[in-house]
Amino acid sequence: MILTTISSNSAFHRDVRAALDGLPFEAAWDLSYDQAARLHGLKADQKCLGIIDFSDQASALAFSRALIARPQIATIGLGCGESREELLVLMQAGVRDVLPQFTRRDLRFAVNRALAALGSVGEILADLYAFVPAKPGSGATTVATHASAMAATLTEDPALLLDFDIRLGVTNFLLKAHGNHTILDALHRAKDLDREVWSNLVSQIGNLHMLGSGAADFANPFEADRFTALLDFAVRQYALVAVDLPGSMEDYECSVLLRATRILLVCTPDIDALHLARRKAQWFRDMQIADKVSVVLNCVERRNTLSVEDIERIIQLPVRYQLPAGAKDISKAVQKGGILDPTCNLGRQIAAIAADMTPGKSVSQKPSSVRRFVEYFSVSSARGA
């Protein structure tokens, strides 16, 4: 592992090296902003951690962009990321970890996290599906929960559902998975997760593992790096991970969306939802991820005044799935705490989403030899630790 510091300030190189003294680096390079080409010469099996000084933001961004699509190189930006707009620019430039202030403790923690991520380069990571509502009440959580549960029935390995709507999440309610531990407990422990800790946190409903919603704590929000650490661990353990997002455009949501294999924007055909969906479509374009987005049009009825073509013109994204209203079927599923009946009208359409989430993962195929740590534990439905 090579440590690289990038700055035009010699004091920056010296201070970073001093802060990271004792960590297991084979070599240390001090580079200026115009020396990105030196890292282009790294071999595929050589791994490198770059600590970039963002006191000169234009030069630092140019250096970062020169390293995009090189998974063996991880970068940490120092002196940046204080606003949402700046974080978006940094993410687009390939910088996945930022520290607005330079402290020895925070830098060492960020470096250890980056080293763990570099250690997983070459692993087959999970297919990550993000469900986003156009507005609250669009039904994204219902779709995410039942699509994930149905997808889990189609796979040999368990699927994982993460409820990242920590304020208004209801996934545990939908499946009656009221164990002793929730997504909030997992976020509290995100920085020291291991297999044993994980097995005591996660609930199991059939072949679906989940970290569901908990009691909201509005007074103590979690920092974005806890969501990142939790997701970093999860995608190395499962072949399929679904994340239910609140759609409030929080910083941690940007990170999930940038990593997602596919993004499903759930929207109803009413005018205010379509207006907000259009705004989110622009958000996706600004993040350069619109090509990963499909619209799930929920609560479609024959008397809808707008055609699908009209809706696509308004949102400026393709409508891939159309779901009928199914309040009675959802109510039945909630009462029994189970998966939506796949033979009802709504169930059949959500089953189609589940099938698209599991291409090549059929139970009829030979089980994968990777990510088999889930075989080491068995948890009962909504088990507490």
Contacts in CASP RR format, 6 or more apart in sequence:
PFRMAT RR
TARGET T0000
AUTHOR 0000-0000-0000
METHOD contacts of the structure
MODEL  1
MILTTISSNSAFHRDVRAALDGLPFEAAWDLSYDQAARLHGLKADQKCLG
IIDFSDQASALAFSRALIARPQIATIGLGCGESREELLVLMQAGVRDVLP
QFTRRDLRFAVNRALAALGSVGEILADLYAFVPAKPGSGATTVATHASAM
AATLTEDPALLLDFDIRLGVTNFLLKAHGNHTILDALHRAKDLDREVWSN
LVSQIGNLHMLGSGAADFANPFEADRFTALLDFAVRQYALVAVDLPGSME
DYECSVLLRATRILLVCTPDIDALHLARRKAQWFRDMQIADKVSVVLNCV
ERRNTLSVEDIERIIQLPVRYQLPAGAKDISKAVQKGGILDPTCNLGRQI
AAIAADMTPGKSVSQKPSSVRRFVEYFSVSSARGA
1 24 0 8 1.000
1 25 0 8 1.000
1 26 0 8 1.000
1 47 0 8 1.000
1 48 0 8 1.000
1 49 0 8 1.000
1 115 0 8 1.000
1 118 0 8 1.000
2 25 0 8 1.000
2 26 0 8 1.000
2 27 0 8 1.000
2 28 0 8 1.000
2 29 0 8 1.000
2 42 0 8 1.000
2 46 0 8 1.000
2 47 0 8 1.000
2 48 0 8 1.000
2 49 0 8 1.000
3 17 0 8 1.000
3 20 0 8 1.000
3 23 0 8 1.000
3 25 0 8 1.000
3 27 0 8 1.000
3 28 0 8 1.000
3 29 0 8 1.000
3 48 0 8 1.000
3 49 0 8 1.000
3 50 0 8 1.000
3 51 0 8 1.000
4 28 0 8 1.000
4 29 0 8 1.000
4 30 0 8 1.000
4 31 0 8 1.000
4 39 0 8 1.000
4 48 0 8 1.000
4 49 0 8 1.000
4 50 0 8 1.000
4 51 0 8 1.000
5 12 0 8 1.000
5 13 0 8 1.000
5 16 0 8 1.000
5 17 0 8 1.000
5 28 0 8 1.000
5 29 0 8 1.000
5 30 0 8 1.000
5 31 0 8 1.000
5 50 0 8 1.000
5 51 0 8 1.000
5 53 0 8 1.000
6 31 0 8 1.000
6 32 0 8 1.000
6 33 0 8 1.000
6 35 0 8 1.000
6 50 0 8 1.000
6 51 0 8 1.000
6 52 0 8 1.000
6 53 0 8 1.000
6 60 0 8 1.000
6 63 0 8 1.000
7 13 0 8 1.000
7 32 0 8 1.000
7 33 0 8 1.000
7 52 0 8 1.000
7 53 0 8 1.000
7 55 0 8 1.000
8 32 0 8 1.000
8 33 0 8 1.000
8 53 0 8 1.000
8 56 0 8 1.000
8 59 0 8 1.000
9 53 0 8 1.000
9 55 0 8 1.000
10 30 0 8 1.000
12 53 0 8 1.000
12 55 0 8 1.000
12 78 0 8 1.000
13 30 0 8 1.000
15 102 0 8 1.000
16 51 0 8 1.000
16 78 0 8 1.000
16 107 0 8 1.000
17 28 0 8 1.000
19 104 0 8 1.000
19 107 0 8 1.000
19 108 0 8 1.000
20 107 0 8 1.000
20 108 0 8 1.000
20 111 0 8 1.000
23 108 0 8 1.000
23 111 0 8 1.000
23 115 0 8 1.000
25 49 0 8 1.000
29 38 0 8 1.000
31 38 0 8 1.000
31 39 0 8 1.000
33 56 0 8 1.000
33 59 0 8 1.000
33 60 0 8 1.000
33 62 0 8 1.000
33 63 0 8 1.000
34 59 0 8 1.000
36 62 0 8 1.000
36 63 0 8 1.000
36 66 0 8 1.000
36 67 0 8 1.000
37 66 0 8 1.000
39 48 0 8 1.000
39 66 0 8 1.000
39 67 0 8 1.000
39 70 0 8 1.000
39 73 0 8 1.000
40 66 0 8 1.000
40 70 0 8 1.000
42 48 0 8 1.000
42 70 0 8 1.000
42 72 0 8 1.000
42 73 0 8 1.000
44 72 0 8 1.000
45 72 0 8 1.000
46 72 0 8 1.000
47 72 0 8 1.000
47 73 0 8 1.000
47 74 0 8 1.000
47 118 0 8 1.000
47 119 0 8 1.000
47 121 0 8 1.000
48 72 0 8 1.000
48 73 0 8 1.000
48 74 0 8 1.000
49 73 0 8 1.000
49 74 0 8 1.000
49 75 0 8 1.000
49 76 0 8 1.000
49 111 0 8 1.000
49 114 0 8 1.000
49 115 0 8 1.000
49 118 0 8 1.000
50 73 0 8 1.000
50 74 0 8 1.000
50 75 0 8 1.000
50 76 0 8 1.000
51 75 0 8 1.000
51 76 0 8 1.000
51 77 0 8 1.000
51 78 0 8 1.000
51 107 0 8 1.000
51 111 0 8 1.000
52 60 0 8 1.000
52 63 0 8 1.000
52 64 0 8 1.000
52 75 0 8 1.000
52 76 0 8 1.000
52 77 0 8 1.000
52 78 0 8 1.000
52 95 0 8 1.000
53 60 0 8 1.000
53 77 0 8 1.000
53 78 0 8 1.000
53 79 0 8 1.000
54 60 0 8 1.000
54 77 0 8 1.000
54 78 0 8 1.000
54 79 0 8 1.000
54 80 0 8 1.000
55 79 0 8 1.000
57 80 0 8 1.000
60 77 0 8 1.000
60 80 0 8 1.000
61 89 0 8 1.000
61 90 0 8 1.000
61 93 0 8 1.000
64 75 0 8 1.000
64 90 0 8 1.000
64 93 0 8 1.000
64 94 0 8 1.000
64 95 0 8 1.000
65 93 0 8 1.000
65 94 0 8 1.000
67 73 0 8 1.000
67 75 0 8 1.000
67 94 0 8 1.000
68 93 0 8 1.000
68 94 0 8 1.000
71 121 0 8 1.000
71 122 0 8 1.000
72 118 0 8 1.000
72 121 0 8 1.000
74 96 0 8 1.000
74 97 0 8 1.000
74 114 0 8 1.000
74 115 0 8 1.000
74 117 0 8 1.000
74 118 0 8 1.000
75 94 0 8 1.000
75 95 0 8 1.000
75 96 0 8 1.000
75 97 0 8 1.000
76 95 0 8 1.000
76 97 0 8 1.000
76 98 0 8 1.000
76 99 0 8 1.000
76 107 0 8 1.000
76 110 0 8 1.000
76 111 0 8 1.000
76 114 0 8 1.000
77 90 0 8 1.000
77 95 0 8 1.000
77 97 0 8 1.000
77 98 0 8 1.000
77 99 0 8 1.000
78 98 0 8 1.000
78 99 0 8 1.000
78 102 0 8 1.000
78 107 0 8 1.000
79 98 0 8 1.000
79 99 0 8 1.000
79 100 0 8 1.000
79 101 0 8 1.000
79 102 0 8 1.000
80 86 0 8 1.000
80 90 0 8 1.000
80 95 0 8 1.000
80 98 0 8 1.000
80 99 0 8 1.000
80 100 0 8 1.000
81 87 0 8 1.000
81 90 0 8 1.000
81 98 0 8 1.000
81 100 0 8 1.000
82 100 0 8 1.000
84 249 0 8 1.000
84 251 0 8 1.000
84 254 0 8 1.000
87 98 0 8 1.000
87 251 0 8 1.000
87 254 0 8 1.000
88 254 0 8 1.000
88 286 0 8 1.000
88 287 0 8 1.000
90 98 0 8 1.000
91 254 0 8 1.000
91 255 0 8 1.000
91 258 0 8 1.000
91 287 0 8 1.000
92 287 0 8 1.000
92 288 0 8 1.000
96 117 0 8 1.000
96 228 0 8 1.000
96 255 0 8 1.000
97 110 0 8 1.000
97 113 0 8 1.000
97 114 0 8 1.000
97 225 0 8 1.000
97 228 0 8 1.000
99 106 0 8 1.000
99 107 0 8 1.000
99 110 0 8 1.000
109 191 0 8 1.000
113 225 0 8 1.000
113 228 0 8 1.000
113 229 0 8 1.000
113 232 0 8 1.000
116 232 0 8 1.000
117 232 0 8 1.000
120 236 0 8 1.000
123 236 0 8 1.000
123 370 0 8 1.000
124 239 0 8 1.000
124 368 0 8 1.000
124 370 0 8 1.000
124 371 0 8 1.000
125 235 0 8 1.000
125 236 0 8 1.000
126 160 0 8 1.000
126 234 0 8 1.000
126 235 0 8 1.000
126 236 0 8 1.000
126 237 0 8 1.000
126 238 0 8 1.000
126 239 0 8 1.000
126 240 0 8 1.000
126 241 0 8 1.000
126 371 0 8 1.000
127 239 0 8 1.000
127 240 0 8 1.000
127 241 0 8 1.000
127 261 0 8 1.000
127 262 0 8 1.000
127 357 0 8 1.000
128 231 0 8 1.000
128 235 0 8 1.000
128 241 0 8 1.000
128 242 0 8 1.000
128 243 0 8 1.000
128 256 0 8 1.000
128 259 0 8 1.000
128 260 0 8 1.000
128 261 0 8 1.000
129 148 0 8 1.000
129 240 0 8 1.000
129 241 0 8 1.000
129 242 0 8 1.000
129 243 0 8 1.000
129 260 0 8 1.000
129 261 0 8 1.000
129 262 0 8 1.000
129 263 0 8 1.000
129 264 0 8 1.000
129 357 0 8 1.000
130 242 0 8 1.000
130 243 0 8 1.000
130 245 0 8 1.000
130 256 0 8 1.000
130 257 0 8 1.000
130 260 0 8 1.000
130 262 0 8 1.000
130 263 0 8 1.000
130 264 0 8 1.000
131 140 0 8 1.000
131 141 0 8 1.000
131 143 0 8 1.000
131 144 0 8 1.000
131 147 0 8 1.000
131 242 0 8 1.000
131 243 0 8 1.000
131 244 0 8 1.000
131 245 0 8 1.000
131 264 0 8 1.000
131 266 0 8 1.000
132 140 0 8 1.000
132 245 0 8 1.000
132 247 0 8 1.000
132 253 0 8 1.000
132 257 0 8 1.000
132 263 0 8 1.000
132 264 0 8 1.000
132 265 0 8 1.000
132 266 0 8 1.000
132 280 0 8 1.000
133 139 0 8 1.000
133 140 0 8 1.000
133 141 0 8 1.000
133 245 0 8 1.000
133 246 0 8 1.000
133 247 0 8 1.000
133 265 0 8 1.000
133 266 0 8 1.000
133 267 0 8 1.000
134 265 0 8 1.000
134 266 0 8 1.000
134 267 0 8 1.000
134 268 0 8 1.000
134 273 0 8 1.000
134 274 0 8 1.000
134 276 0 8 1.000
134 277 0 8 1.000
134 280 0 8 1.000
135 267 0 8 1.000
135 272 0 8 1.000
135 273 0 8 1.000
135 276 0 8 1.000
135 277 0 8 1.000
136 168 0 8 1.000
136 246 0 8 1.000
137 268 0 8 1.000
138 266 0 8 1.000
138 267 0 8 1.000
138 268 0 8 1.000
138 273 0 8 1.000
138 298 0 8 1.000
139 266 0 8 1.000
139 268 0 8 1.000
139 298 0 8 1.000
140 244 0 8 1.000
140 245 0 8 1.000
140 247 0 8 1.000
140 264 0 8 1.000
140 266 0 8 1.000
140 296 0 8 1.000
141 163 0 8 1.000
141 165 0 8 1.000
141 169 0 8 1.000
141 170 0 8 1.000
141 171 0 8 1.000
141 174 0 8 1.000
141 244 0 8 1.000
142 174 0 8 1.000
142 330 0 8 1.000
143 264 0 8 1.000
143 266 0 8 1.000
143 296 0 8 1.000
143 298 0 8 1.000
143 323 0 8 1.000
143 350 0 8 1.000
143 353 0 8 1.000
144 161 0 8 1.000
144 171 0 8 1.000
144 242 0 8 1.000
144 243 0 8 1.000
144 244 0 8 1.000
144 264 0 8 1.000
145 161 0 8 1.000
145 171 0 8 1.000
145 174 0 8 1.000
145 175 0 8 1.000
145 244 0 8 1.000
146 174 0 8 1.000
146 333 0 8 1.000
146 339 0 8 1.000
146 340 0 8 1.000
146 347 0 8 1.000
146 350 0 8 1.000
147 242 0 8 1.000
147 350 0 8 1.000
147 353 0 8 1.000
147 354 0 8 1.000
147 357 0 8 1.000
148 159 0 8 1.000
148 160 0 8 1.000
148 161 0 8 1.000
148 208 0 8 1.000
148 210 0 8 1.000
148 242 0 8 1.000
148 354 0 8 1.000
148 357 0 8 1.000
149 161 0 8 1.000
149 175 0 8 1.000
149 205 0 8 1.000
149 208 0 8 1.000
149 338 0 8 1.000
149 339 0 8 1.000
150 339 0 8 1.000
150 340 0 8 1.000
150 342 0 8 1.000
150 347 0 8 1.000
150 350 0 8 1.000
150 351 0 8 1.000
150 353 0 8 1.000
150 354 0 8 1.000
151 159 0 8 1.000
151 240 0 8 1.000
151 242 0 8 1.000
151 354 0 8 1.000
151 355 0 8 1.000
151 357 0 8 1.000
151 358 0 8 1.000
152 158 0 8 1.000
152 159 0 8 1.000
152 206 0 8 1.000
152 207 0 8 1.000
152 208 0 8 1.000
152 240 0 8 1.000
153 207 0 8 1.000
153 339 0 8 1.000
153 354 0 8 1.000
154 354 0 8 1.000
154 355 0 8 1.000
154 358 0 8 1.000
154 361 0 8 1.000
154 362 0 8 1.000
154 363 0 8 1.000
155 207 0 8 1.000
155 239 0 8 1.000
155 240 0 8 1.000
155 358 0 8 1.000
155 361 0 8 1.000
155 362 0 8 1.000
155 363 0 8 1.000
156 361 0 8 1.000
156 363 0 8 1.000
156 365 0 8 1.000
156 367 0 8 1.000
156 368 0 8 1.000
157 238 0 8 1.000
157 239 0 8 1.000
157 240 0 8 1.000
157 361 0 8 1.000
157 367 0 8 1.000
157 368 0 8 1.000
157 371 0 8 1.000
157 372 0 8 1.000
157 374 0 8 1.000
158 204 0 8 1.000
158 207 0 8 1.000
158 208 0 8 1.000
158 209 0 8 1.000
158 238 0 8 1.000
158 374 0 8 1.000
159 207 0 8 1.000
159 208 0 8 1.000
159 209 0 8 1.000
159 238 0 8 1.000
159 239 0 8 1.000
159 240 0 8 1.000
159 241 0 8 1.000
159 242 0 8 1.000
160 202 0 8 1.000
160 208 0 8 1.000
160 209 0 8 1.000
160 210 0 8 1.000
160 211 0 8 1.000
160 234 0 8 1.000
160 237 0 8 1.000
160 238 0 8 1.000
160 240 0 8 1.000
160 241 0 8 1.000
160 242 0 8 1.000
161 171 0 8 1.000
161 208 0 8 1.000
161 209 0 8 1.000
161 210 0 8 1.000
161 211 0 8 1.000
161 212 0 8 1.000
161 241 0 8 1.000
161 242 0 8 1.000
161 243 0 8 1.000
161 244 0 8 1.000
162 183 0 8 1.000
162 210 0 8 1.000
162 211 0 8 1.000
162 212 0 8 1.000
162 230 0 8 1.000
162 231 0 8 1.000
162 234 0 8 1.000
162 241 0 8 1.000
162 242 0 8 1.000
162 243 0 8 1.000
162 244 0 8 1.000
163 169 0 8 1.000
163 171 0 8 1.000
163 172 0 8 1.000
163 182 0 8 1.000
163 183 0 8 1.000
163 210 0 8 1.000
163 211 0 8 1.000
163 212 0 8 1.000
163 213 0 8 1.000
163 214 0 8 1.000
163 244 0 8 1.000
164 183 0 8 1.000
164 227 0 8 1.000
164 243 0 8 1.000
164 244 0 8 1.000
164 245 0 8 1.000
164 246 0 8 1.000
164 252 0 8 1.000
164 253 0 8 1.000
164 256 0 8 1.000
165 213 0 8 1.000
165 244 0 8 1.000
165 245 0 8 1.000
165 246 0 8 1.000
165 247 0 8 1.000
166 183 0 8 1.000
166 184 0 8 1.000
166 187 0 8 1.000
166 213 0 8 1.000
166 214 0 8 1.000
166 216 0 8 1.000
166 217 0 8 1.000
166 222 0 8 1.000
166 246 0 8 1.000
167 216 0 8 1.000
167 218 0 8 1.000
167 246 0 8 1.000
168 216 0 8 1.000
168 246 0 8 1.000
169 212 0 8 1.000
169 213 0 8 1.000
169 214 0 8 1.000
169 216 0 8 1.000
169 244 0 8 1.000
169 246 0 8 1.000
170 213 0 8 1.000
171 177 0 8 1.000
171 210 0 8 1.000
171 212 0 8 1.000
171 213 0 8 1.000
171 244 0 8 1.000
172 178 0 8 1.000
172 179 0 8 1.000
172 182 0 8 1.000
172 203 0 8 1.000
172 210 0 8 1.000
172 212 0 8 1.000
172 213 0 8 1.000
172 214 0 8 1.000
172 382 0 8 1.000
173 213 0 8 1.000
173 334 0 8 1.000
174 333 0 8 1.000
174 334 0 8 1.000
174 337 0 8 1.000
175 205 0 8 1.000
175 210 0 8 1.000
175 337 0 8 1.000
175 338 0 8 1.000
175 339 0 8 1.000
176 334 0 8 1.000
176 337 0 8 1.000
176 338 0 8 1.000
176 382 0 8 1.000
177 203 0 8 1.000
177 205 0 8 1.000
177 210 0 8 1.000
177 212 0 8 1.000
177 381 0 8 1.000
177 382 0 8 1.000
178 382 0 8 1.000
179 203 0 8 1.000
179 382 0 8 1.000
179 383 0 8 1.000
179 384 0 8 1.000
180 383 0 8 1.000
180 384 0 8 1.000
180 385 0 8 1.000
181 200 0 8 1.000
181 201 0 8 1.000
181 202 0 8 1.000
181 203 0 8 1.000
181 211 0 8 1.000
181 384 0 8 1.000
181 385 0 8 1.000
182 211 0 8 1.000
182 212 0 8 1.000
182 213 0 8 1.000
182 214 0 8 1.000
182 215 0 8 1.000
183 211 0 8 1.000
183 212 0 8 1.000
183 213 0 8 1.000
183 214 0 8 1.000
184 214 0 8 1.000
184 215 0 8 1.000
184 217 0 8 1.000
185 201 0 8 1.000
186 193 0 8 1.000
186 201 0 8 1.000
186 211 0 8 1.000
186 230 0 8 1.000
187 222 0 8 1.000
187 226 0 8 1.000
187 227 0 8 1.000
187 230 0 8 1.000
188 226 0 8 1.000
189 197 0 8 1.000
189 201 0 8 1.000
190 226 0 8 1.000
190 227 0 8 1.000
190 229 0 8 1.000
190 230 0 8 1.000
190 233 0 8 1.000
191 226 0 8 1.000
191 229 0 8 1.000
193 229 0 8 1.000
193 230 0 8 1.000
193 233 0 8 1.000
195 237 0 8 1.000
195 373 0 8 1.000
195 376 0 8 1.000
195 377 0 8 1.000
198 233 0 8 1.000
198 237 0 8 1.000
199 376 0 8 1.000
199 377 0 8 1.000
199 379 0 8 1.000
200 384 0 8 1.000
200 385 0 8 1.000
201 211 0 8 1.000
201 385 0 8 1.000
202 209 0 8 1.000
202 210 0 8 1.000
202 211 0 8 1.000
202 379 0 8 1.000
203 209 0 8 1.000
203 210 0 8 1.000
203 211 0 8 1.000
203 212 0 8 1.000
203 379 0 8 1.000
203 381 0 8 1.000
203 382 0 8 1.000
203 383 0 8 1.000
203 384 0 8 1.000
204 210 0 8 1.000
204 378 0 8 1.000
204 379 0 8 1.000
204 380 0 8 1.000
204 381 0 8 1.000
204 383 0 8 1.000
205 338 0 8 1.000
205 381 0 8 1.000
205 382 0 8 1.000
206 381 0 8 1.000
209 238 0 8 1.000
209 374 0 8 1.000
209 379 0 8 1.000
222 252 0 8 1.000
224 250 0 8 1.000
224 251 0 8 1.000
224 252 0 8 1.000
224 255 0 8 1.000
227 252 0 8 1.000
227 255 0 8 1.000
227 256 0 8 1.000
228 252 0 8 1.000
228 255 0 8 1.000
231 241 0 8 1.000
231 243 0 8 1.000
231 255 0 8 1.000
231 256 0 8 1.000
231 259 0 8 1.000
234 241 0 8 1.000
235 241 0 8 1.000
235 259 0 8 1.000
236 371 0 8 1.000
237 371 0 8 1.000
237 373 0 8 1.000
237 374 0 8 1.000
238 371 0 8 1.000
238 374 0 8 1.000
239 361 0 8 1.000
239 368 0 8 1.000
239 370 0 8 1.000
239 371 0 8 1.000
240 357 0 8 1.000
240 358 0 8 1.000
240 361 0 8 1.000
242 357 0 8 1.000
243 256 0 8 1.000
243 260 0 8 1.000
245 253 0 8 1.000
245 256 0 8 1.000
245 257 0 8 1.000
246 253 0 8 1.000
247 253 0 8 1.000
247 280 0 8 1.000
249 280 0 8 1.000
249 283 0 8 1.000
254 287 0 8 1.000
257 263 0 8 1.000
257 284 0 8 1.000
257 287 0 8 1.000
257 289 0 8 1.000
258 287 0 8 1.000
258 289 0 8 1.000
260 289 0 8 1.000
260 292 0 8 1.000
261 292 0 8 1.000
262 292 0 8 1.000
262 293 0 8 1.000
262 294 0 8 1.000
262 357 0 8 1.000
263 284 0 8 1.000
263 289 0 8 1.000
263 292 0 8 1.000
263 293 0 8 1.000
263 294 0 8 1.000
264 293 0 8 1.000
264 294 0 8 1.000
264 295 0 8 1.000
264 296 0 8 1.000
264 321 0 8 1.000
264 353 0 8 1.000
265 277 0 8 1.000
265 280 0 8 1.000
265 281 0 8 1.000
265 284 0 8 1.000
265 293 0 8 1.000
265 294 0 8 1.000
265 295 0 8 1.000
265 296 0 8 1.000
265 315 0 8 1.000
265 317 0 8 1.000
266 295 0 8 1.000
266 296 0 8 1.000
266 298 0 8 1.000
267 273 0 8 1.000
267 274 0 8 1.000
267 277 0 8 1.000
267 295 0 8 1.000
267 296 0 8 1.000
267 297 0 8 1.000
267 298 0 8 1.000
267 315 0 8 1.000
268 297 0 8 1.000
268 298 0 8 1.000
268 299 0 8 1.000
269 297 0 8 1.000
269 299 0 8 1.000
269 300 0 8 1.000
269 304 0 8 1.000
269 306 0 8 1.000
269 311 0 8 1.000
274 306 0 8 1.000
274 311 0 8 1.000
274 314 0 8 1.000
274 315 0 8 1.000
275 314 0 8 1.000
277 295 0 8 1.000
277 314 0 8 1.000
277 315 0 8 1.000
277 317 0 8 1.000
278 314 0 8 1.000
278 315 0 8 1.000
278 316 0 8 1.000
281 290 0 8 1.000
281 293 0 8 1.000
281 315 0 8 1.000
281 316 0 8 1.000
281 317 0 8 1.000
284 290 0 8 1.000
284 292 0 8 1.000
284 293 0 8 1.000
284 317 0 8 1.000
290 317 0 8 1.000
293 317 0 8 1.000
294 317 0 8 1.000
294 318 0 8 1.000
294 319 0 8 1.000
294 320 0 8 1.000
294 321 0 8 1.000
295 311 0 8 1.000
295 312 0 8 1.000
295 315 0 8 1.000
295 317 0 8 1.000
295 318 0 8 1.000
295 319 0 8 1.000
295 320 0 8 1.000
295 321 0 8 1.000
296 320 0 8 1.000
296 321 0 8 1.000
296 323 0 8 1.000
296 353 0 8 1.000
297 308 0 8 1.000
297 311 0 8 1.000
297 319 0 8 1.000
297 321 0 8 1.000
297 322 0 8 1.000
297 323 0 8 1.000
298 323 0 8 1.000
299 323 0 8 1.000
299 324 0 8 1.000
299 325 0 8 1.000
299 326 0 8 1.000
300 322 0 8 1.000
300 323 0 8 1.000
300 324 0 8 1.000
300 325 0 8 1.000
301 324 0 8 1.000
301 325 0 8 1.000
306 314 0 8 1.000
308 319 0 8 1.000
308 322 0 8 1.000
311 319 0 8 1.000
312 318 0 8 1.000
312 319 0 8 1.000
321 349 0 8 1.000
321 352 0 8 1.000
321 353 0 8 1.000
322 349 0 8 1.000
323 346 0 8 1.000
323 349 0 8 1.000
323 350 0 8 1.000
324 345 0 8 1.000
324 346 0 8 1.000
324 349 0 8 1.000
325 346 0 8 1.000
326 344 0 8 1.000
326 345 0 8 1.000
326 346 0 8 1.000
329 340 0 8 1.000
329 341 0 8 1.000
329 344 0 8 1.000
329 345 0 8 1.000
329 346 0 8 1.000
329 347 0 8 1.000
330 340 0 8 1.000
330 346 0 8 1.000
332 341 0 8 1.000
333 339 0 8 1.000
333 340 0 8 1.000
333 341 0 8 1.000
340 346 0 8 1.000
340 347 0 8 1.000
340 350 0 8 1.000
341 347 0 8 1.000
342 348 0 8 1.000
342 350 0 8 1.000
342 351 0 8 1.000
END
